[in-house]
Amino acid sequence: MRQRHRTWTLAYAFVAPTVVLTVVFSLIPLAMLLWRSLYGGGVFDASPRFVGLGNYGQMLEEGGGHALGVTGVYTVGFILLTMGVGLGLALLLNSGAPGVARVRAPFVIPLVVPVVATALIWANMFAPQFGLVNRLLRALHLPQADFLSSPGPALVAVLTFGAWQFFGQNVILYVAALKSVPGDVLDAASVDGAGAWRRFAHVQWPMMRRHTLLIWVVTTLTGLQTFTQIYVLTQGGPDGATQTALYYVYNEGFVQFDTGRANAMGVALFLLSLLITITQVWLLGRADRAR
Amino acid sequence: MPASLIARRSVVYLLLALAVVIVAFPLVWMAVSALKTDAEIINPAAPLLPAHPEWSNIGRALSQAPFGRWYLNTAIFGVAATAGQLASGLLAGYAFAMLDFPAKRLLFVVALSGLMVPFSAIIVPMSQLLGELHWLNTYQGLIVPNIASALGAFLFRQFFLGTPRELGEAARIDGASELRVFFNVYAPLARPVVAALAIILFLQNWNNFLFPLIVVNTTEMSVLSQGLSVFQSQFTTQYNLIMAASLITIVPVLVVAVAAQRHIIEGITLGALD
């Protein structure tokens, strides 16, 4: 019995750092977020008053609804670009052409160098007049744009940079996914006369469904939480055109000091992520049952 | 080789070359822009390459801001947070996989709940909480909230579930304490997982921007990314200096990334697909 108690003490000591720090720095802030989203006023108000869901209504009317729309457009674009390019390049790397299987370093680089630094490069490339993109457009006799100060082009610029920064991760993950497809199954398909496209559509793609699901979840959560790209390139402007939900939380909370609205959007962001995680668990369970 | 294969391979090489150019070009553009003179950089008609590379731009950028201090802060934060994440994850993962104790399931759910609460949703209450602790603008404020790693605990638990229980039993029969069983028998087995996670966690911490942004607002406590963004707001139109400053922050990471690419790729795959 004493032996057992000593094991318990050791076990609690081992899990304590993770459990205690998770409670203090994830669950308590989450409770504060939910609770304070129901109280009005800014950080400077001495006595916040209970406003129920008032902050949520205000948030949606005062730019928050628009920010959620921008988040949707950005995230969908981000998923399509990074997963499409990621899968395409992984197929090329997996094509068996001599030497290509080892070419992976270039795709890791944008992912791991500081985003602020690469964002500054892209800001420079998108600059009016002397920026690289406009020089290129001028050389091709195409209309130029002041990318970062016009609403539509600004969102395109932020999305282009966001995708450039992240797509390498999906290349790496899809390369791993393609490797997990057993070679003998592919060989059997080839013997049956299936070409590259049919091998992909009928063997590789269905066998990678679980991977695609996991990649989709990571990509979606990354897209939802895009921040640094926007902070450096546009600060949410012009006119809120690139203000996503997270940027809205930051702007209301740390620039405008309206914590009520910031917290309401924080809750929305939390629920969105939760919804994606629950969808993942549900889809994974269904995929596992189907096998 | 049949002609169709040659044609197909040419397309493969061409597309891959295009992708590599798209990745590399911004970095080349940075280097080129960093070496332009003040006049060249804002002249739309100036040639793409500088006539005479202005190497002094790098020294000028370095002398305009405390990059040394920012490097030091980033290193302290990166090393301490990564070590904390690995240690706490290793210990918790081991306990959840190999030891039995009351309320284990509940505590495991609590440990994993960190995955459900993205930091970005709680930036406002987090900064208020750290303010109440008087931890804003301190190293502990930067480091401690980042130590719990739900992903680490989960991955180490998965790893230990796959190790044979007989190893521990044999050591216990020989009279080893539980602590010795962990340190001498099981912890060394986890070395490959530690290696794969260490580099990717370190790079994530090194590049973290949003967390330091809400915890630190003084120049002397800023991390490199933050400092760079302040540098940019002060030298808005001196693009050559801004690019020189970016160069200073990118090059060391670039060297590490190329040298450790195999571990990085392993770490990314481990974190997302297992």
HADDOCK unambig.tbl for C-alpha pairs under 7 A between the chains (distance, minus, plus):
assign (segid A and resid 7 and name CA) (segid B and resid 178 and name CA) 6.88 0.50 0.50
assign (segid A and resid 8 and name CA) (segid B and resid 101 and name CA) 5.38 0.50 0.50
assign (segid A and resid 11 and name CA) (segid B and resid 95 and name CA) 5.39 0.50 0.50
assign (segid A and resid 11 and name CA) (segid B and resid 99 and name CA) 6.48 0.50 0.50
assign (segid A and resid 11 and name CA) (segid B and resid 101 and name CA) 6.92 0.50 0.50
assign (segid A and resid 14 and name CA) (segid B and resid 91 and name CA) 4.92 0.50 0.50
assign (segid A and resid 14 and name CA) (segid B and resid 92 and name CA) 5.30 0.50 0.50
assign (segid A and resid 14 and name CA) (segid B and resid 95 and name CA) 6.24 0.50 0.50
assign (segid A and resid 15 and name CA) (segid B and resid 91 and name CA) 6.48 0.50 0.50
assign (segid A and resid 15 and name CA) (segid B and resid 92 and name CA) 4.31 0.50 0.50
assign (segid A and resid 15 and name CA) (segid B and resid 95 and name CA) 6.60 0.50 0.50
assign (segid A and resid 17 and name CA) (segid B and resid 88 and name CA) 6.00 0.50 0.50
assign (segid A and resid 17 and name CA) (segid B and resid 148 and name CA) 6.93 0.50 0.50
assign (segid A and resid 18 and name CA) (segid B and resid 88 and name CA) 5.80 0.50 0.50
assign (segid A and resid 18 and name CA) (segid B and resid 92 and name CA) 6.64 0.50 0.50
assign (segid A and resid 18 and name CA) (segid B and resid 111 and name CA) 6.18 0.50 0.50
assign (segid A and resid 18 and name CA) (segid B and resid 148 and name CA) 4.74 0.50 0.50
assign (segid A and resid 18 and name CA) (segid B and resid 149 and name CA) 6.87 0.50 0.50
assign (segid A and resid 19 and name CA) (segid B and resid 107 and name CA) 6.76 0.50 0.50
assign (segid A and resid 19 and name CA) (segid B and resid 110 and name CA) 6.35 0.50 0.50
assign (segid A and resid 19 and name CA) (segid B and resid 111 and name CA) 5.15 0.50 0.50
assign (segid A and resid 21 and name CA) (segid B and resid 145 and name CA) 6.87 0.50 0.50
assign (segid A and resid 21 and name CA) (segid B and resid 148 and name CA) 5.68 0.50 0.50
assign (segid A and resid 22 and name CA) (segid B and resid 111 and name CA) 6.34 0.50 0.50
assign (segid A and resid 22 and name CA) (segid B and resid 114 and name CA) 6.00 0.50 0.50
assign (segid A and resid 22 and name CA) (segid B and resid 148 and name CA) 5.93 0.50 0.50
assign (segid A and resid 25 and name CA) (segid B and resid 145 and name CA) 5.65 0.50 0.50
assign (segid A and resid 26 and name CA) (segid B and resid 114 and name CA) 6.06 0.50 0.50
assign (segid A and resid 26 and name CA) (segid B and resid 117 and name CA) 6.43 0.50 0.50
assign (segid A and resid 29 and name CA) (segid B and resid 122 and name CA) 6.19 0.50 0.50
assign (segid A and resid 29 and name CA) (segid B and resid 125 and name CA) 5.26 0.50 0.50
assign (segid A and resid 29 and name CA) (segid B and resid 126 and name CA) 5.70 0.50 0.50
assign (segid A and resid 30 and name CA) (segid B and resid 122 and name CA) 6.27 0.50 0.50
assign (segid A and resid 32 and name CA) (segid B and resid 125 and name CA) 6.07 0.50 0.50
assign (segid A and resid 33 and name CA) (segid B and resid 122 and name CA) 6.56 0.50 0.50
assign (segid A and resid 33 and name CA) (segid B and resid 125 and name CA) 5.90 0.50 0.50
assign (segid A and resid 92 and name CA) (segid B and resid 12 and name CA) 5.89 0.50 0.50
assign (segid A and resid 97 and name CA) (segid B and resid 9 and name CA) 6.20 0.50 0.50
assign (segid A and resid 105 and name CA) (segid B and resid 258 and name CA) 6.35 0.50 0.50
assign (segid A and resid 105 and name CA) (segid B and resid 261 and name CA) 6.20 0.50 0.50
assign (segid A and resid 106 and name CA) (segid B and resid 20 and name CA) 6.22 0.50 0.50
assign (segid A and resid 106 and name CA) (segid B and resid 23 and name CA) 6.66 0.50 0.50
assign (segid A and resid 109 and name CA) (segid B and resid 254 and name CA) 6.81 0.50 0.50
assign (segid A and resid 109 and name CA) (segid B and resid 257 and name CA) 6.63 0.50 0.50
assign (segid A and resid 112 and name CA) (segid B and resid 203 and name CA) 6.39 0.50 0.50
assign (segid A and resid 112 and name CA) (segid B and resid 257 and name CA) 6.99 0.50 0.50
assign (segid A and resid 113 and name CA) (segid B and resid 250 and name CA) 5.90 0.50 0.50
assign (segid A and resid 113 and name CA) (segid B and resid 253 and name CA) 5.82 0.50 0.50
assign (segid A and resid 113 and name CA) (segid B and resid 254 and name CA) 6.42 0.50 0.50
assign (segid A and resid 114 and name CA) (segid B and resid 207 and name CA) 5.04 0.50 0.50
assign (segid A and resid 114 and name CA) (segid B and resid 225 and name CA) 6.81 0.50 0.50
assign (segid A and resid 114 and name CA) (segid B and resid 250 and name CA) 6.56 0.50 0.50
assign (segid A and resid 116 and name CA) (segid B and resid 225 and name CA) 5.80 0.50 0.50
assign (segid A and resid 116 and name CA) (segid B and resid 229 and name CA) 6.69 0.50 0.50
assign (segid A and resid 117 and name CA) (segid B and resid 246 and name CA) 4.82 0.50 0.50
assign (segid A and resid 117 and name CA) (segid B and resid 250 and name CA) 6.81 0.50 0.50
assign (segid A and resid 121 and name CA) (segid B and resid 26 and name CA) 6.44 0.50 0.50
assign (segid A and resid 121 and name CA) (segid B and resid 30 and name CA) 5.95 0.50 0.50
assign (segid A and resid 121 and name CA) (segid B and resid 243 and name CA) 6.84 0.50 0.50
assign (segid A and resid 129 and name CA) (segid B and resid 44 and name CA) 5.66 0.50 0.50
assign (segid A and resid 130 and name CA) (segid B and resid 42 and name CA) 6.29 0.50 0.50
assign (segid A and resid 130 and name CA) (segid B and resid 43 and name CA) 6.34 0.50 0.50
assign (segid A and resid 130 and name CA) (segid B and resid 44 and name CA) 4.05 0.50 0.50
assign (segid A and resid 172 and name CA) (segid B and resid 265 and name CA) 6.79 0.50 0.50
assign (segid A and resid 173 and name CA) (segid B and resid 269 and name CA) 5.98 0.50 0.50
assign (segid A and resid 211 and name CA) (segid B and resid 273 and name CA) 6.65 0.50 0.50
assign (segid A and resid 214 and name CA) (segid B and resid 272 and name CA) 6.87 0.50 0.50
assign (segid A and resid 214 and name CA) (segid B and resid 273 and name CA) 6.41 0.50 0.50
assign (segid A and resid 225 and name CA) (segid B and resid 120 and name CA) 6.63 0.50 0.50
assign (segid A and resid 228 and name CA) (segid B and resid 209 and name CA) 6.83 0.50 0.50
assign (segid A and resid 246 and name CA) (segid B and resid 120 and name CA) 6.72 0.50 0.50
assign (segid A and resid 253 and name CA) (segid B and resid 124 and name CA) 6.11 0.50 0.50
assign (segid A and resid 266 and name CA) (segid B and resid 121 and name CA) 4.52 0.50 0.50
assign (segid A and resid 266 and name CA) (segid B and resid 122 and name CA) 6.33 0.50 0.50
assign (segid A and resid 267 and name CA) (segid B and resid 121 and name CA) 6.70 0.50 0.50
assign (segid A and resid 269 and name CA) (segid B and resid 121 and name CA) 5.66 0.50 0.50
assign (segid A and resid 270 and name CA) (segid B and resid 117 and name CA) 6.60 0.50 0.50
assign (segid A and resid 270 and name CA) (segid B and resid 118 and name CA) 6.84 0.50 0.50
assign (segid A and resid 270 and name CA) (segid B and resid 121 and name CA) 5.46 0.50 0.50
assign (segid A and resid 274 and name CA) (segid B and resid 116 and name CA) 6.19 0.50 0.50
